Amino acid sequence: MSGEWRVKSYQDLVVWQKSMELVERVYRMTKAFPKEEVYGLSSQIRRAVVSIPSNIAEGQARRTTADFLNFLSIAQGSRAEVETQTLIAQRLGYVTSGQISEILLLLEEISKMLNSLRVKLRTTTNH
C-alpha cells in the first residue's frame, strides 16, 4: 500500500473515532428499548453498529489496499443496516426524535467519510 495515506493505527482515522462514538450512542439508545427486544432489534442493531469500527480497524490492518477497500465497503453496508434499524426503532416508537436525529446525522457523516476514504485509497493506488 502507498505510504501517502497510511496511518500508524486505525485509531488515528477520524471515521473510526466517529464510528466508536456511534457505538456508544446506539448502545445508550437501545438500553431503553422494551425488554422483549433484548434478543430482537436491540441485539441486531448492536451487532451491526459494532461491525462498523471493527471492519474499519480490520481493513486498515490488512496488507493491501484492495483488502482495506473491501472492509470499508462492508463497514458501509453495516452503516446502512444501522440506519435502517434505527428508522425501524423510530417507527415502533422506541426512540425519541432527539436520539434519532443525532444518530442519523452521525450515520450520514460516517457514510461521507467512508466514501471519501475509499476514493482517496483508489486515487492513491492508481498513481
Backbone bond lengths (Angstrom), bond angles and torsions (degrees), N, CA, C in turn:
res aa  C-N    CA-C-N  psi(-1)  N-CA   C-N-CA  omega(-1)  CA-C   N-CA-C  phi
1 M - - - 1.451 - - 1.515 109.05 -
2 S 1.294 114.05 151.96 1.456 119.63 -179.85 1.522 110.08 -69.95
3 G 1.309 116.43 141.63 1.448 120.73 179.81 1.516 113.90 -80.54
4 E 1.344 117.84 -10.17 1.458 120.76 -176.43 1.518 112.65 -60.36
5 W 1.321 117.75 -42.85 1.453 121.36 -176.16 1.518 111.94 -100.49
6 R 1.298 116.77 -12.23 1.468 122.43 -171.62 1.522 110.94 -60.32
7 V 1.301 115.97 132.89 1.460 121.76 176.11 1.519 108.00 -107.59
8 K 1.309 116.26 159.39 1.460 120.05 -178.88 1.524 111.53 -67.67
9 S 1.323 115.35 -36.03 1.456 120.14 -176.17 1.525 109.64 -146.79
10 Y 1.319 115.56 148.97 1.460 120.02 174.47 1.524 110.88 -57.59
11 Q 1.333 117.21 -26.09 1.459 121.18 -179.75 1.527 112.08 -66.53
12 D 1.330 116.89 -18.10 1.463 121.47 177.04 1.527 112.12 -79.54
13 L 1.331 117.26 -15.21 1.462 120.99 -179.00 1.531 109.96 -77.20
14 V 1.313 116.12 123.97 1.472 120.89 -179.26 1.523 110.33 -61.36
15 V 1.327 117.73 -34.67 1.463 120.37 179.55 1.532 110.39 -64.69
16 W 1.320 118.25 -35.09 1.464 121.13 175.81 1.530 109.55 -67.79
17 Q 1.340 116.58 -43.43 1.466 120.68 179.39 1.527 111.21 -60.85
18 K 1.339 116.82 -43.78 1.469 121.55 178.44 1.536 110.32 -65.08
19 S 1.315 116.48 -36.98 1.463 120.58 178.84 1.530 110.93 -66.04
20 M 1.310 116.44 -36.88 1.467 120.15 176.51 1.529 110.56 -65.98
21 E 1.322 116.43 -38.79 1.468 120.85 175.36 1.528 109.67 -61.61
22 L 1.322 116.35 -41.34 1.462 121.16 178.33 1.529 110.82 -61.71
23 V 1.322 116.96 -41.99 1.472 120.72 177.76 1.521 109.98 -55.92
24 E 1.329 116.86 -47.74 1.462 120.76 -179.77 1.529 111.37 -59.75
25 R 1.325 116.62 -45.66 1.460 121.03 -178.72 1.528 111.91 -64.04
26 V 1.325 116.28 -42.55 1.467 119.92 -179.23 1.533 110.40 -67.35
27 Y 1.315 117.33 -40.22 1.466 119.58 177.62 1.531 110.66 -62.68
28 R 1.322 117.13 -41.84 1.473 119.86 177.40 1.529 110.24 -64.19
29 M 1.327 116.74 -41.72 1.458 121.12 -179.29 1.527 110.92 -63.10
30 T 1.324 116.71 -46.26 1.464 119.67 -175.07 1.526 112.74 -73.48
31 K 1.319 117.15 -17.39 1.462 121.03 176.30 1.533 111.22 -58.09
32 A 1.328 115.09 -30.72 1.466 120.67 -177.29 1.536 113.02 -90.30
33 F 1.326 117.84 -0.64 1.465 120.41 179.07 1.530 109.26 -65.35
34 P 1.322 117.28 154.53 1.473 119.94 176.61 1.531 111.18 -58.51
35 K 1.323 116.01 149.79 1.471 121.30 -177.15 1.527 112.65 -57.05
36 E 1.332 117.65 -32.39 1.469 119.20 -179.29 1.522 112.63 -67.74
37 E 1.335 117.42 -11.25 1.469 121.58 179.11 1.530 113.23 -93.44
38 V 1.333 117.25 0.19 1.463 120.27 -177.56 1.530 111.52 -54.45
39 Y 1.319 117.12 -42.18 1.465 120.17 -178.90 1.525 111.97 -102.31
40 G 1.312 116.60 6.24 1.456 121.58 179.97 1.513 111.30 -108.24
41 L 1.327 115.21 -115.56 1.462 121.54 -175.31 1.525 112.30 -58.66
42 S 1.316 117.20 -40.96 1.468 120.83 -179.30 1.521 111.37 -58.75
43 S 1.310 116.58 -48.59 1.464 121.27 -180.00 1.530 111.08 -64.56
44 Q 1.309 116.42 -41.52 1.464 120.96 -177.58 1.531 111.88 -65.59
45 I 1.329 116.63 -45.48 1.467 119.66 -178.60 1.527 110.60 -68.71
46 R 1.319 117.10 -34.32 1.462 119.82 177.96 1.524 111.37 -66.26
47 R 1.322 117.27 -42.52 1.467 120.20 177.79 1.530 110.42 -62.30
48 A 1.327 115.99 -43.19 1.468 120.00 -178.57 1.523 111.69 -65.46
49 V 1.333 117.24 -41.74 1.471 119.40 -176.93 1.528 111.14 -69.81
50 V 1.319 117.63 -35.08 1.467 121.05 177.46 1.532 110.36 -67.66
51 S 1.318 116.05 -28.80 1.465 121.55 179.99 1.529 112.23 -65.03
52 I 1.320 118.03 -27.79 1.477 120.20 -176.51 1.529 111.27 -64.40
53 P 1.354 119.31 -62.60 1.469 117.64 179.97 1.525 112.63 -66.84
54 S 1.331 117.11 -28.56 1.467 120.14 179.28 1.520 111.11 -63.41
55 N 1.327 117.49 -43.50 1.463 120.71 179.84 1.523 111.96 -71.77
56 I 1.318 117.14 -33.83 1.470 119.76 175.12 1.529 108.99 -62.44
57 A 1.339 116.39 -46.08 1.463 121.24 -179.43 1.524 111.25 -63.26
58 E 1.329 116.75 -47.38 1.460 119.35 -178.23 1.526 111.07 -64.20
59 G 1.321 116.07 -41.72 1.460 119.71 179.45 1.517 112.79 -62.72
60 Q 1.320 116.35 -42.61 1.468 120.11 -179.72 1.524 110.52 -66.12
61 A 1.319 117.03 -29.60 1.461 120.96 -178.61 1.530 112.68 -79.89
62 R 1.314 117.49 -12.78 1.472 121.20 179.39 1.522 109.99 -72.70
63 R 1.314 115.41 163.41 1.460 120.58 -174.99 1.518 114.07 -86.66
64 T 1.313 118.52 -16.81 1.457 118.20 -175.85 1.526 111.61 -120.54
65 T 1.314 114.35 151.41 1.456 120.56 176.84 1.522 110.18 -64.11
66 A 1.322 117.31 -36.66 1.468 120.92 179.01 1.530 110.73 -59.65
67 D 1.329 116.48 -42.60 1.466 119.84 176.84 1.525 111.00 -63.24
68 F 1.328 116.28 -44.95 1.462 120.50 -179.87 1.533 110.02 -59.94
69 L 1.326 116.19 -45.61 1.469 120.05 178.61 1.521 111.42 -59.62
70 N 1.315 116.95 -40.42 1.456 120.93 178.68 1.532 111.21 -62.80
71 F 1.318 117.09 -45.44 1.461 120.51 -179.66 1.528 111.64 -68.15
72 L 1.332 117.34 -33.11 1.468 120.05 175.33 1.530 110.26 -66.41
73 S 1.313 116.32 -35.16 1.461 120.84 176.31 1.530 110.67 -65.34
74 I 1.313 116.66 -41.09 1.470 121.22 177.15 1.532 109.65 -64.31
75 A 1.336 117.24 -41.74 1.463 121.36 177.97 1.527 110.39 -60.68
76 Q 1.328 116.05 -39.75 1.465 120.41 178.71 1.529 110.20 -64.97
77 G 1.312 117.25 -38.78 1.463 120.98 176.28 1.518 111.61 -63.62
78 S 1.311 116.69 -42.37 1.467 120.81 177.27 1.524 110.83 -64.95
79 R 1.334 116.26 -36.22 1.458 120.09 177.30 1.522 110.50 -61.30
80 A 1.330 116.96 -43.85 1.469 121.36 178.57 1.530 110.69 -64.28
81 E 1.322 115.82 -36.22 1.463 120.64 177.62 1.535 110.53 -63.45
82 V 1.336 116.66 -45.40 1.464 121.02 178.83 1.527 110.40 -62.48
83 E 1.319 116.25 -41.22 1.462 120.37 178.40 1.529 110.42 -59.64
84 T 1.324 116.48 -48.08 1.459 121.03 -179.73 1.525 111.22 -62.18
85 Q 1.313 116.86 -44.50 1.464 120.64 -179.11 1.522 111.92 -67.42
86 T 1.327 116.81 -33.20 1.465 120.84 175.62 1.528 110.18 -66.36
87 L 1.317 116.23 -41.23 1.473 120.10 177.63 1.531 110.96 -66.11
88 I 1.326 116.86 -34.81 1.468 120.18 174.86 1.523 109.73 -63.98
89 A 1.332 116.73 -44.86 1.464 120.94 178.62 1.531 110.92 -59.52
90 Q 1.334 116.01 -37.79 1.464 120.41 177.37 1.527 110.26 -64.37
91 R 1.329 116.91 -46.71 1.469 121.43 179.78 1.524 111.91 -60.37
92 L 1.327 115.75 -32.42 1.459 120.27 -179.65 1.531 112.37 -85.16
93 G 1.329 116.19 -3.16 1.462 120.79 178.37 1.514 114.49 77.66
94 Y 1.326 117.49 23.67 1.464 121.67 -178.08 1.532 113.70 -87.15
95 V 1.337 117.61 -15.02 1.462 120.61 -176.03 1.519 110.59 -129.55
96 T 1.328 114.81 154.27 1.456 120.21 177.42 1.525 109.18 -83.97
97 S 1.309 116.07 161.52 1.469 119.73 178.54 1.530 111.03 -63.64
98 G 1.333 117.10 -32.85 1.465 120.84 177.04 1.512 111.83 -64.66
99 Q 1.328 116.11 -45.28 1.470 120.28 178.15 1.522 110.75 -62.18
100 I 1.318 115.71 -45.52 1.459 120.03 -175.94 1.524 111.16 -64.12
101 S 1.317 117.58 -42.59 1.465 119.35 -177.10 1.527 111.22 -67.56
102 E 1.336 118.07 -39.93 1.471 121.05 177.44 1.522 111.12 -61.54
103 I 1.303 116.05 -44.99 1.465 120.45 -177.82 1.521 110.81 -69.18
104 L 1.327 117.52 -42.86 1.464 119.94 -179.97 1.525 111.87 -65.02
105 L 1.324 117.50 -37.12 1.472 120.52 176.21 1.526 110.97 -64.03
106 L 1.313 115.79 -43.03 1.467 120.50 179.33 1.534 110.50 -66.05
107 L 1.323 117.23 -39.97 1.469 120.97 176.71 1.530 111.32 -61.82
108 E 1.319 116.29 -41.03 1.469 120.39 178.67 1.528 110.72 -64.72
109 E 1.323 115.79 -43.23 1.462 120.37 178.85 1.530 111.22 -62.20
110 I 1.325 116.58 -43.67 1.462 121.34 178.93 1.523 110.56 -63.56
111 S 1.308 116.94 -40.73 1.464 121.14 178.72 1.527 110.81 -59.30
112 K 1.315 116.54 -47.28 1.466 121.08 179.42 1.527 111.07 -62.57
113 M 1.335 116.37 -40.72 1.463 120.32 -179.63 1.524 111.37 -67.09
114 L 1.325 116.64 -40.75 1.470 119.99 177.25 1.523 110.39 -62.09
115 N 1.329 116.33 -44.90 1.467 120.07 179.09 1.527 111.49 -62.51
116 S 1.321 116.61 -43.52 1.475 120.68 179.18 1.525 111.48 -62.63
117 L 1.317 116.48 -42.03 1.462 120.26 179.63 1.529 110.18 -65.11
118 R 1.308 117.25 -40.55 1.467 120.72 178.57 1.537 110.36 -62.98
119 V 1.326 117.34 -42.72 1.472 120.98 178.63 1.527 109.40 -63.46
120 K 1.321 116.40 -45.03 1.470 120.41 -179.23 1.529 111.19 -62.00
121 L 1.321 116.44 -41.64 1.470 119.86 179.48 1.521 111.29 -64.61
122 R 1.325 116.28 -42.64 1.469 119.95 178.93 1.523 111.07 -63.78
123 T 1.327 116.55 -43.07 1.465 122.38 -179.09 1.521 110.80 -64.79
124 T 1.311 116.75 -44.42 1.455 122.11 -177.93 1.524 111.41 -64.30
125 T 1.316 116.94 -38.41 1.465 119.47 -177.48 1.509 113.16 -82.75
126 N 1.334 117.97 -13.78 1.472 121.23 178.82 1.513 112.97 -87.30
127 H 1.322 117.92 -0.05 1.475 120.31 179.44 1.503 110.95 -91.78
